[in-house]
Amino acid sequence: MSQKVALVTGASSGIGESTARRLHDAGFVVYGAARRVDRMAALAAAGLHTVSLDVTDESSAEKAVAEILAAHGRIDVLVNNAGYGSYGALEDVPMAEARSQIEVNLFGLAQLTRAVLPTMRAQRSGTIINISSMGGRLATPLGAWYHASKFAVEGLSDALRLELRRFGIDVVVIEPGLIRTEWGGIAARKLRATSGGGYYGDQAEAIAVSLENGSRPDAPRTSSPDVVAGAVTRAATARRPRTRYTVGFGARPLLLVRRVLPDRAFDAFIRRSSGLPS
């Protein structure tokens, strides 16, 4: 059998970069994808392939997949990791930004999945791994559009798993908890710019500080991106992968609390733990 081939989106940093490296170490031919190829120079230097890809551009997705197929004739694993967090009060976030959040986190994921499916169906094998979040199962204040996108990823993945089983294709959801990446700092900046003043200013500052604290390299009570990369690699190499992998600091206990507490009790818990004003 030919060496298995994996495509990892959002590979220029954080979870995507760690995942690309772990899959390479596990013996896959790995293509790291991002809009800016220059930000993946370290991956290329380590022997991985890199490809330019904008997940929101259909022609870009089709071109990247065609490039991989022309070189190797197969794609065995797709890791849909590209995404970002758009934070702000619902009435403050412009609808154009809301649409962009859904476009990247949901439609981009779906578009690239559509691009690889004909090949995986013909192979009668493949694994699609969607990076969701514990934020796809619970919500925090001022993250309505981010949570909406991740809740949607969870539902899309469940439906897709049912559709593709007969073709030998597995669909896996990874639900990270608090991970040390630049994601938190970027989300905090967007939050302050969107809702830092006005009616939601005090809430925005509390959440922004929490997001920034979690993105620091020395942040306590967070996990390394490599924890997520390890879960992806286990799913990619398993004969029968689990449908969901919940990993990283806080993910399992928070989801357990969400499951057992009534809505209003969980709301109070989130407000207290986020340092929000009452």
Secondary structure, 3 states (H helix, E strand, C coil): CCCCEEEEECCCCHHHHHHHHHHHHCCCEEEEEECCHHHHHHHHHCCCEEEECCCCCHHHHHHHHHHHHHHHCCCCEEEECCCCCCCCCCCCCCHHHHHHHHHHHHHHHHHHHHHHHHHHHHHCCEEEEEECCHHHCCCCCCCHHHHHHHHHHHHHHHHHHHHHHHHCEEEEEEEECEECCCHHHHHHHHHHHHHCCHHHHHHHHHHHHHHHHHHCCCCCCCECHHHHHHHHHHHHHCCCCCCEEEECECHHHHHHHHHHCCHHHHHHHHHHHCCCCC
